Amino acid sequence: MSDGKPDDAQVAKKAGSDMSYNEIKETAPRDAGPEYGLGEPMASDVAAIYDIPVQISAVLGRSTMQVSQLLKLGRGAVVELDRKVGEAIDIYVNNRLVARGEVVVVEDKLGVTMTEIVKSDRT
């Protein structure tokens, strides 16, 4: 019967063994990993990294001064920073700039809202 599909004997002959077509299909290598749809969560794949600690810093601004000036600072002293009021602050993760944001107050605590993700030069 010729329906365009090779029979088991032809497939086994091409494969160089006595295996049937079904056995060859079952032993064929599978894809390297699961396929995810766009936006589909990969929670089971990333669960291993959930417990890795990271250091997050929100830098309001910077200032340079001599040690003698630093030692003269007392309670209530004002240190002038290199940023203006309302200017974005830098957000670092493990000492690497990852975003910029704004300071917000949430229930009497300071927080940061990310407004811009900084693209990395690393590839």
MDTraj code that builds the backbone (N, CA, C; nanometers):
import mdtraj as md
import numpy as np

residues = "MET SER ASP GLY LYS PRO ASP ASP ALA GLN VAL ALA LYS LYS ALA GLY SER ASP MET SER TYR ASN GLU ILE LYS GLU THR ALA PRO ARG ASP ALA GLY PRO GLU TYR GLY LEU GLY GLU PRO MET ALA SER ASP VAL ALA ALA ILE TYR ASP ILE PRO VAL GLN ILE SER ALA VAL LEU GLY ARG SER THR MET GLN VAL SER GLN LEU LEU LYS LEU GLY ARG GLY ALA VAL VAL GLU LEU ASP ARG LYS VAL GLY GLU ALA ILE ASP ILE TYR VAL ASN ASN ARG LEU VAL ALA ARG GLY GLU VAL VAL VAL VAL GLU ASP LYS LEU GLY VAL THR MET THR GLU ILE VAL LYS SER ASP ARG THR".split()
xyz = np.array([
    [0.0841, -0.1176, 0.0000],
    [0.0000, 0.0000, 0.0000],
    [0.0886, 0.1240, 0.0000],
    [0.0627, 0.2182, -0.0885],
    [0.1480, 0.3360, -0.0995],
    [0.0654, 0.4602, -0.0700],
    [0.0696, 0.5075, 0.0535],
    [-0.0028, 0.6290, 0.0911],
    [0.0938, 0.7452, 0.1110],
    [0.2167, 0.7309, 0.0653],
    [0.3159, 0.8374, 0.0752],
    [0.4002, 0.8271, 0.2008],
    [0.3562, 0.7498, 0.3015],
    [0.4322, 0.7340, 0.4258],
    [0.5181, 0.6104, 0.4152],
    [0.6403, 0.6132, 0.4655],
    [0.7253, 0.4936, 0.4629],
    [0.6718, 0.3919, 0.5632],
    [0.6827, 0.2639, 0.5281],
    [0.6398, 0.1624, 0.6233],
    [0.7521, 0.1364, 0.7234],
    [0.7212, 0.0581, 0.8293],
    [0.8172, 0.0332, 0.9372],
    [0.9476, -0.0267, 0.8864],
    [0.9391, -0.1155, 0.7892],
    [1.0598, -0.1816, 0.7379],
    [1.1514, -0.0802, 0.6695],
    [1.0924, 0.0152, 0.5919],
    [1.1744, 0.1163, 0.5238],
    [1.2426, 0.2081, 0.6247],
    [1.1703, 0.2484, 0.7282],
    [1.2269, 0.3369, 0.8299],
    [1.3383, 0.2656, 0.9045],
    [1.3153, 0.1402, 0.9412],
    [1.4165, 0.0635, 1.0129],
    [1.5411, 0.0454, 0.9276],
    [1.5212, 0.0237, 0.7976],
    [1.6351, 0.0055, 0.7066],
    [1.7165, 0.1346, 0.6991],
    [1.6456, 0.2518, 0.6902],
    [1.7156, 0.3807, 0.6857],
    [1.7892, 0.4064, 0.8162],
    [1.7277, 0.3670, 0.9272],
    [1.7893, 0.3905, 1.0574],
    [1.9040, 0.2941, 1.0838],
    [1.9131, 0.1892, 1.0029],
    [2.0236, 0.0954, 1.0166],
    [2.0034, -0.0010, 1.1310],
    [1.8780, -0.0287, 1.1661],
    [1.8513, -0.1237, 1.2740],
    [1.7222, -0.1965, 1.2462],
    [1.6829, -0.2789, 1.3404],
    [1.5577, -0.3518, 1.3282],
    [1.4458, -0.2827, 1.4041],
    [1.4640, -0.1543, 1.4416],
    [1.3620, -0.0822, 1.5176],
    [1.2456, -0.0457, 1.4278],
    [1.1260, -0.0381, 1.4841],
    [1.0089, 0.0018, 1.4063],
    [1.0000, 0.1545, 1.4030],
    [0.9131, 0.2044, 1.3197],
    [0.8938, 0.3489, 1.3042],
    [0.8501, 0.4102, 1.4367],
    [0.7603, 0.3456, 1.5105],
    [0.7119, 0.3974, 1.6378],
    [0.8244, 0.4054, 1.7409],
    [0.9122, 0.3081, 1.7432],
    [1.0233, 0.3101, 1.8376],
    [1.1191, 0.4240, 1.8059],
    [1.1390, 0.4520, 1.6782],
    [1.2275, 0.5623, 1.6381],
    [1.1659, 0.6956, 1.6794],
    [1.0359, 0.7127, 1.6599],
    [0.9693, 0.8361, 1.6999],
    [0.9806, 0.8580, 1.8498],
    [0.9659, 0.7521, 1.9276],
    [0.9698, 0.7651, 2.0727],
    [1.1092, 0.7957, 2.1246],
    [1.2123, 0.7540, 2.0571],
    [1.3482, 0.7779, 2.1051],
    [1.4107, 0.9031, 2.0455],
    [1.3353, 0.9750, 1.9642],
    [1.3885, 1.0980, 1.9054],
    [1.4145, 1.1994, 2.0156],
    [1.5207, 1.2818, 2.0045],
    [1.5510, 1.3802, 2.1091],
    [1.4389, 1.4822, 2.1214],
    [1.4130, 1.5208, 2.2437],
    [1.3081, 1.6197, 2.2700],
    [1.3694, 1.7588, 2.2690],
    [1.2821, 1.8597, 2.2755],
    [1.3276, 1.9986, 2.2785],
    [1.4142, 2.0218, 2.4015],
    [1.4975, 2.1247, 2.3973],
    [1.5900, 2.1544, 2.5056],
    [1.5182, 2.1943, 2.6343],
    [1.4005, 2.2490, 2.6260],
    [1.3290, 2.2911, 2.7460],
    [1.1842, 2.3188, 2.7145],
    [1.1088, 2.3537, 2.8174],
    [0.9676, 2.3815, 2.7959],
    [0.9490, 2.5106, 2.7181],
    [0.8401, 2.5163, 2.6440],
    [0.8087, 2.6381, 2.5694],
    [0.7066, 2.7173, 2.6478],
    [0.7260, 2.8472, 2.6581],
    [0.6349, 2.9345, 2.7291],
    [0.5726, 3.0319, 2.6314],
    [0.4464, 3.0624, 2.6537],
    [0.3797, 3.1645, 2.5746],
    [0.4263, 3.3008, 2.6198],
    [0.3997, 3.4016, 2.5401],
    [0.4392, 3.5382, 2.5721],
    [0.3746, 3.5808, 2.7035],
    [0.4545, 3.6208, 2.7988],
    [0.4051, 3.6662, 2.9272],
    [0.3680, 3.5548, 3.0230],
    [0.3841, 3.4293, 2.9855],
    [0.3504, 3.3172, 3.0722],
    [0.4544, 3.3061, 3.1826],
    [0.4107, 3.2917, 3.3083],
    [0.5074, 3.2852, 3.4182],
    [0.5916, 3.1590, 3.4136],
    [0.7143, 3.1726, 3.4626],
    [0.8064, 3.0598, 3.4697],
    [0.8432, 3.0351, 3.6157],
    [0.7454, 3.0437, 3.7054],
    [0.7708, 3.0375, 3.8491],
    [0.8480, 2.9137, 3.8899],
    [0.8164, 2.8002, 3.8326],
    [0.8862, 2.6790, 3.8737],
    [1.0321, 2.6816, 3.8314],
    [1.0644, 2.7525, 3.7249],
    [1.2018, 2.7597, 3.6776],
    [1.2864, 2.8594, 3.7561],
    [1.2264, 2.9650, 3.8053],
    [1.3035, 3.0675, 3.8756],
    [1.2933, 3.0565, 4.0272],
    [1.2200, 2.9592, 4.0775],
    [1.2038, 2.9439, 4.2216],
    [1.3376, 2.9254, 4.2917],
    [1.4351, 2.8674, 4.2258],
    [1.5658, 2.8425, 4.2864],
    [1.6399, 2.9715, 4.3205],
    [1.6079, 3.0814, 4.2558],
    [1.6803, 3.2067, 4.2811],
    [1.6082, 3.2992, 4.3784],
    [1.4900, 3.2610, 4.4262],
    [1.4130, 3.3477, 4.5156],
    [1.4858, 3.3802, 4.6456],
    [1.5694, 3.2920, 4.6963],
    [1.6343, 3.3119, 4.8246],
    [1.7720, 3.3758, 4.8145],
    [1.8123, 3.4198, 4.6975],
    [1.9427, 3.4837, 4.6820],
    [1.9317, 3.6282, 4.7295],
    [2.0119, 3.6673, 4.8277],
    [2.0031, 3.8048, 4.8778],
    [2.0675, 3.9045, 4.7809],
    [2.0056, 4.0201, 4.7685],
    [2.0615, 4.1290, 4.6882],
    [2.0589, 4.2560, 4.7733],
    [2.1527, 4.3445, 4.7469],
    [2.1590, 4.4714, 4.8179],
    [2.1012, 4.5792, 4.7275],
    [2.0010, 4.6508, 4.7765],
    [1.9369, 4.7567, 4.6987],
    [1.9669, 4.8901, 4.7661],
    [2.0135, 4.9862, 4.6867],
    [2.0458, 5.1187, 4.7386],
    [1.9740, 5.2233, 4.6555],
    [1.9182, 5.3222, 4.7239],
    [1.8568, 5.4365, 4.6571],
    [1.9410, 5.5587, 4.6918],
    [2.0087, 5.6137, 4.5937],
    [2.1023, 5.7242, 4.6162],
    [2.0334, 5.8560, 4.5847],
    [2.0164, 5.9376, 4.6888],
    [1.9526, 6.0676, 4.6721],
    [2.0448, 6.1675, 4.6046],
    [2.1735, 6.1541, 4.6301],
    [2.2714, 6.2446, 4.5740],
    [2.4073, 6.2180, 4.6359],
    [2.5061, 6.2909, 4.5904],
    [2.6429, 6.2718, 4.6399],
    [2.7022, 6.4073, 4.6773],
    [2.8039, 6.3986, 4.7627],
    [2.8753, 6.5186, 4.8033],
    [3.0191, 6.4800, 4.8327],
    [3.1099, 6.5715, 4.8079],
    [3.2511, 6.5489, 4.8368],
    [3.2953, 6.6524, 4.9391],
    [3.3672, 6.6030, 5.0419],
    [3.4190, 6.6953, 5.1429],
    [3.5447, 6.6366, 5.2052],
    [3.6191, 6.7201, 5.2694],
    [3.7408, 6.6759, 5.3372],
    [3.7038, 6.6108, 5.4701],
    [3.7918, 6.5255, 5.5194],
    [3.7680, 6.4568, 5.6463],
    [3.7487, 6.5590, 5.7586],
    [3.8253, 6.6659, 5.7561],
    [3.8127, 6.7686, 5.8613],
    [3.6729, 6.8303, 5.8617],
    [3.6144, 6.8510, 5.7434],
    [3.4780, 6.9040, 5.7342],
    [3.3770, 6.8014, 5.7855],
    [3.3994, 6.6737, 5.7517],
    [3.3109, 6.5667, 5.7952],
    [3.3087, 6.5564, 5.9477],
    [3.4260, 6.5697, 6.0106],
    [3.4346, 6.5595, 6.1562],
    [3.3669, 6.6767, 6.2272],
    [3.3529, 6.7888, 6.1594],
    [3.2879, 6.9067, 6.2182],
    [3.1355, 6.8991, 6.2109],
    [3.0832, 6.8027, 6.1337],
    [2.9376, 6.7921, 6.1221],
    [2.8779, 6.7482, 6.2538],
    [2.7691, 6.8060, 6.2899],
    [2.6994, 6.7687, 6.4131],
    [2.5527, 6.7447, 6.3836],
    [2.4772, 6.7171, 6.4901],
    [2.3335, 6.6931, 6.4763],
    [2.2667, 6.8151, 6.4120],
    [2.1861, 6.7887, 6.3103],
    [2.1144, 6.8966, 6.2424],
    [2.1923, 6.9618, 6.1294],
    [2.3166, 6.9173, 6.1072],
    [2.3968, 6.9754, 5.9993],
    [2.3344, 6.9395, 5.8647],
    [2.3492, 7.0285, 5.7705],
    [2.2954, 7.0073, 5.6358],
    [2.4121, 6.9849, 5.5412],
    [2.4034, 6.8758, 5.4648],
    [2.5051, 6.8446, 5.3649],
    [2.4423, 6.8675, 5.2289],
    [2.5042, 6.9544, 5.1502],
    [2.4520, 6.9847, 5.0168],
    [2.4870, 6.8711, 4.9202],
    [2.3866, 6.8209, 4.8487],
    [2.4059, 6.7128, 4.7524],
    [2.4098, 6.7672, 4.6112],
    [2.4520, 6.6828, 4.5174],
    [2.4666, 6.7262, 4.3786],
    [2.3361, 6.7159, 4.2977],
    [2.2239, 6.6969, 4.3645],
    [2.0944, 6.6862, 4.2962],
    [2.0018, 6.7968, 4.3422],
    [1.9065, 6.8284, 4.2557],
    [1.8065, 6.9291, 4.2885],
    [1.6796, 6.8601, 4.3385],
    [1.5958, 6.9350, 4.4086],
    [1.4682, 6.8820, 4.4570],
    [1.3846, 6.8379, 4.3375],
    [1.3285, 6.7183, 4.3448],
    [1.2442, 6.6662, 4.2372],
    [1.3200, 6.5906, 4.1299],
    [1.4530, 6.5969, 4.1329],
    [1.5336, 6.5249, 4.0345],
    [1.5329, 6.3759, 4.0671],
    [1.5400, 6.2921, 3.9663],
    [1.5360, 6.1464, 3.9853],
    [1.6527, 6.0982, 4.0700],
    [1.6277, 5.9949, 4.1499],
    [1.7336, 5.9330, 4.2288],
    [1.7795, 5.8063, 4.1579],
    [1.9000, 5.7619, 4.1879],
    [1.9551, 5.6407, 4.1266],
    [1.9252, 5.5203, 4.2150],
    [1.8870, 5.4095, 4.1536],
    [1.8589, 5.2857, 4.2256],
    [1.9615, 5.1823, 4.1809],
    [2.0356, 5.1303, 4.2784],
    [2.1407, 5.0324, 4.2511],
    [2.1007, 4.8971, 4.3088],
    [2.1322, 4.7909, 4.2367],
    [2.1195, 4.6544, 4.2878],
    [2.2584, 4.5931, 4.2813],
    [2.3080, 4.5516, 4.3975],
    [2.4451, 4.4997, 4.4089],
    [2.5465, 4.5940, 4.3452],
    [2.5371, 4.7219, 4.3793],
    [2.6274, 4.8277, 4.3329],
    [2.6249, 4.8491, 4.1822],
    [2.5177, 4.8104, 4.1179],
    [2.5036, 4.8298, 3.9736],
    [2.3775, 4.9111, 3.9463],
    [2.3914, 5.0238, 3.8749],
    [2.2775, 5.1100, 3.8456],
    [2.1776, 5.0347, 3.7582],
    [2.0543, 5.0206, 3.8069],
    [1.9526, 4.9486, 3.7301],
    [1.8306, 5.0330, 3.6972],
    [1.8083, 5.1417, 3.7745],
    [1.6871, 5.2208, 3.7505],
    [1.7023, 5.3598, 3.8104],
    [1.6071, 5.4449, 3.7766],
    [1.5942, 5.5777, 3.8376],
    [1.4521, 5.5879, 3.8891],
    [1.4341, 5.6698, 3.9908],
    [1.3004, 5.6777, 4.0475],
    [1.2791, 5.8029, 4.1284],
    [1.1672, 5.8011, 4.2027],
    [1.1285, 5.9149, 4.2852],
    [1.1037, 5.8673, 4.4276],
    [1.1304, 5.9557, 4.5228],
    [1.1031, 5.9250, 4.6634],
    [0.9543, 5.9463, 4.6882],
    [0.8924, 5.8500, 4.7595],
    [0.7514, 5.8604, 4.7953],
    [0.7369, 5.8319, 4.9447],
    [0.6265, 5.8746, 5.0040],
    [0.5966, 5.8456, 5.1428],
    [0.4779, 5.7511, 5.1452],
    [0.4962, 5.6369, 5.2118],
    [0.3902, 5.5373, 5.2235],
    [0.3718, 5.5060, 5.3714],
    [0.2578, 5.5464, 5.4286],
    [0.2275, 5.5229, 5.5693],
    [0.3423, 5.5630, 5.6610],
    [0.3869, 5.6846, 5.6521],
    [0.4940, 5.7411, 5.7355],
    [0.6308, 5.6783, 5.7129],
    [0.6494, 5.6059, 5.6032],
    [0.7798, 5.5498, 5.5696],
    [0.8197, 5.5993, 5.4315],
    [0.9512, 5.6139, 5.4125],
    [1.0005, 5.6531, 5.2808],
    [1.0080, 5.5312, 5.1899],
    [0.9783, 5.5517, 5.0640],
    [0.9895, 5.4455, 4.9656],
    [1.0389, 5.5037, 4.8346],
    [1.0554, 5.4196, 4.7361],
    [1.1033, 5.4627, 4.6054],
    [1.0127, 5.4037, 4.4981],
    [0.9732, 5.4857, 4.4050],
    [0.8981, 5.4402, 4.2887],
    [0.9910, 5.4447, 4.1689],
    [1.0062, 5.3312, 4.1007],
    [1.0915, 5.3294, 3.9810],
    [1.0174, 5.3949, 3.8655],
    [1.0837, 5.4876, 3.8004],
    [1.0233, 5.5575, 3.6869],
    [1.0932, 5.5262, 3.5552],
    [1.2150, 5.4726, 3.5645],
    [1.2929, 5.4448, 3.4426],
    [1.3877, 5.3291, 3.4692],
    [1.3891, 5.2321, 3.3799],
    [1.4844, 5.1217, 3.3877],
    [1.6063, 5.1605, 3.3045],
    [1.7243, 5.1456, 3.3625],
    [1.8484, 5.1827, 3.2934],
    [1.8999, 5.0610, 3.2181],
    [1.9184, 5.0751, 3.0886],
    [1.9701, 4.9662, 3.0073],
    [2.1174, 4.9445, 3.0381],
    [2.1578, 4.8184, 3.0441],
    [2.2951, 4.7845, 3.0748],
    [2.3793, 4.7817, 2.9474],
    [2.5067, 4.8191, 2.9610],
    [2.5988, 4.8108, 2.8469],
    [2.6529, 4.6706, 2.8306],
    [2.6376, 4.5868, 2.9360],
    [2.6841, 4.4480, 2.9292],
    [2.5942, 4.3662, 2.8392],
    [2.6550, 4.2669, 2.7741],
    [2.5754, 4.1768, 2.6921],
    [2.5965, 4.0345, 2.7353],
])
top = md.Topology()
chain = top.add_chain()
for i, resn in enumerate(residues, 1):
    res = top.add_residue(resn, chain, resSeq=i)
    for name in ("N", "CA", "C"):
        top.add_atom(name, md.element.get_by_symbol(name[0]), res)
traj = md.Trajectory(xyz[None], top)
